[in-house]
Amino acid sequence: MTTLEGQKAPDFKLEGSDGNWHALADYAGRTVVIYFYPKDNTAGCTKEACAFRDLHTRFQQQEVVLLGISKDSLASHDRFIDKFGLPFVLLSDPETLMMQAYNAFGEKTMYGKKVMGTFRSTVIIGPDGTIVKHWPRVKKAEAHPLEVLEYLNARQD
């Protein structure tokens, strides 16, 4: 598990659940939290998304942009957002190009079999475009959003 901390964040351009295209350059000068997750409407991914939802106001108070990314379609994202009232944009990366650039996609073991899939992971990109924090493998999906917020709070002190 190679950390991306200290590296320039890879650029991306993906379509979002808000109907717009999103690129890293759109967020120059802002702190961006990008969390990668395997699949809409699954148990762990729902817990993580709802925890980010519940803390969203606190992220906004710090002027942090929050983006969720999976390879699901925009239609799937729309259903996920509607079902759980998610107040942030979800990006669709069906070709997994961005996920690969951020070390969030590759070979993993599921039920004893080797498969290609998304790693639940998160990066924080600083205003200068550098990755300041990288969680390459998130273990506790429901607790992770608070961990991200606590890290951001500690950086401001």
C-alpha positions as CSV (number, residue, x, y, z in Angstrom):
1,M,0.0,0.0,0.0
2,T,1.8,3.0,-1.3
3,T,0.8,6.4,0.2
4,L,0.2,9.3,-2.1
5,E,1.0,11.9,0.6
6,G,3.2,14.7,-0.5
7,Q,2.5,14.0,-4.2
8,K,0.7,16.3,-6.7
9,A,-2.9,15.0,-6.9
10,P,-3.6,13.4,-10.3
11,D,-5.9,15.4,-12.5
12,F,-9.3,14.1,-13.4
13,K,-12.4,15.0,-15.4
14,L,-15.5,13.1,-14.5
15,E,-19.2,13.6,-14.8
16,G,-21.1,14.3,-11.5
17,S,-24.5,13.6,-10.1
18,D,-25.2,17.3,-10.4
19,G,-25.1,17.1,-14.2
20,N,-21.7,18.9,-14.4
21,W,-18.2,17.8,-15.3
22,H,-15.7,18.1,-12.5
23,A,-12.0,18.5,-12.8
24,L,-9.3,18.9,-10.2
25,A,-8.6,22.4,-11.6
26,D,-12.1,23.4,-10.7
27,Y,-11.1,23.3,-7.0
28,A,-7.8,25.1,-7.1
29,G,-7.2,27.0,-3.9
30,R,-9.6,24.8,-1.9
31,T,-9.3,21.7,0.3
32,V,-10.9,18.7,-1.3
33,V,-11.8,15.4,0.3
34,I,-12.3,12.6,-2.2
35,Y,-13.6,9.3,-0.9
36,F,-13.6,6.2,-3.1
37,Y,-16.1,3.5,-2.5
38,P,-17.0,0.2,-4.1
39,K,-20.7,0.3,-4.8
40,D,-23.9,2.4,-4.3
41,N,-26.5,1.0,-2.0
42,T,-24.4,-1.6,-0.3
43,A,-24.1,-1.9,3.4
44,G,-20.6,-0.5,4.1
45,C,-20.9,2.1,1.3
46,T,-24.2,3.3,2.7
47,K,-22.9,3.6,6.2
48,E,-19.9,5.6,5.0
49,A,-22.0,7.9,2.7
50,C,-24.6,8.5,5.5
51,A,-21.8,9.4,8.0
52,F,-20.3,11.9,5.5
53,R,-23.9,13.2,5.0
54,D,-24.4,13.7,8.8
55,L,-21.1,15.6,9.0
56,H,-21.5,17.5,5.8
57,T,-22.3,20.8,7.5
58,R,-19.1,20.6,9.5
59,F,-17.1,20.0,6.3
60,Q,-18.8,23.0,4.7
61,Q,-18.0,25.2,7.7
62,Q,-14.3,24.5,6.9
63,E,-15.0,25.3,3.2
64,V,-14.0,21.7,2.3
65,V,-15.3,20.2,-1.0
66,L,-16.5,16.6,-0.5
67,L,-16.7,14.3,-3.5
68,G,-17.6,10.6,-3.5
69,I,-16.4,8.4,-6.4
70,S,-17.3,4.9,-7.6
71,K,-17.6,3.2,-11.0
72,D,-21.4,3.2,-10.7
73,S,-23.5,5.0,-13.3
74,L,-25.0,8.4,-12.8
75,A,-28.4,6.8,-12.6
76,S,-27.3,4.6,-9.8
77,H,-25.8,7.6,-8.0
78,D,-29.1,9.5,-8.4
79,R,-31.0,6.6,-6.7
80,F,-28.4,6.4,-3.9
81,I,-28.5,10.2,-3.3
82,D,-32.3,10.2,-3.3
83,K,-32.7,7.2,-1.1
84,F,-30.3,8.6,1.6
85,G,-30.5,12.4,1.1
86,L,-26.8,12.8,0.3
87,P,-26.0,16.5,0.0
88,F,-22.7,16.2,-1.9
89,V,-21.7,15.3,-5.5
90,L,-20.9,11.7,-6.5
91,L,-18.7,11.3,-9.5
92,S,-18.9,8.4,-11.9
93,D,-15.7,6.7,-13.0
94,P,-16.9,3.7,-15.1
95,E,-13.5,3.2,-16.7
96,T,-11.8,3.4,-13.3
97,L,-9.1,5.7,-14.7
98,M,-9.2,8.2,-11.8
99,M,-9.5,5.4,-9.2
100,Q,-6.4,3.8,-10.7
101,A,-4.5,7.1,-10.7
102,Y,-5.3,7.4,-6.9
103,N,-4.4,3.8,-6.1
104,A,-8.1,3.1,-5.4
105,F,-8.6,0.2,-7.8
106,G,-6.8,-3.0,-8.3
107,E,-6.5,-6.7,-7.3
108,K,-8.1,-7.6,-4.0
109,T,-9.4,-10.8,-2.4
110,M,-13.2,-11.2,-1.9
111,Y,-14.5,-14.4,-0.4
112,G,-11.2,-16.1,-1.0
113,K,-11.0,-15.2,-4.7
114,K,-8.8,-12.6,-6.4
115,V,-10.8,-10.0,-8.2
116,M,-10.3,-6.5,-9.6
117,G,-12.2,-3.9,-7.6
118,T,-12.4,-0.6,-5.8
119,F,-10.5,-0.1,-2.5
120,R,-12.4,2.0,0.0
121,S,-9.9,4.8,0.4
122,T,-9.8,8.6,0.9
123,V,-7.5,11.5,0.0
124,I,-7.4,15.0,1.2
125,I,-6.0,17.4,-1.4
126,G,-4.7,20.7,-0.1
127,P,-5.4,24.1,-1.7
128,D,-2.1,23.8,-3.6
129,G,-3.1,20.5,-5.3
130,T,-0.9,18.3,-3.1
131,I,-2.2,15.2,-1.4
132,V,-1.8,16.0,2.3
133,K,-3.4,12.9,3.7
134,H,-4.1,9.5,2.2
135,W,-6.0,6.6,3.8
136,P,-5.2,3.8,1.3
137,R,-7.5,1.2,2.9
138,V,-10.4,2.3,5.1
139,K,-11.5,-0.4,7.5
140,K,-14.4,1.0,9.4
141,A,-16.6,2.8,6.9
142,E,-19.1,4.2,9.3
143,A,-16.4,5.7,11.6
144,H,-14.1,7.0,8.8
145,P,-15.8,10.3,8.0
146,L,-15.4,11.5,11.6
147,E,-11.7,10.5,11.4
148,V,-11.4,12.7,8.2
149,L,-13.1,15.6,10.0
150,E,-10.9,15.2,13.1
151,Y,-7.8,15.2,10.8
152,L,-9.0,18.4,9.2
153,N,-9.7,20.0,12.6
154,A,-6.2,19.1,13.8
155,R,-4.6,20.7,10.8
156,Q,-6.3,24.0,11.5
157,D,-5.0,24.3,15.1
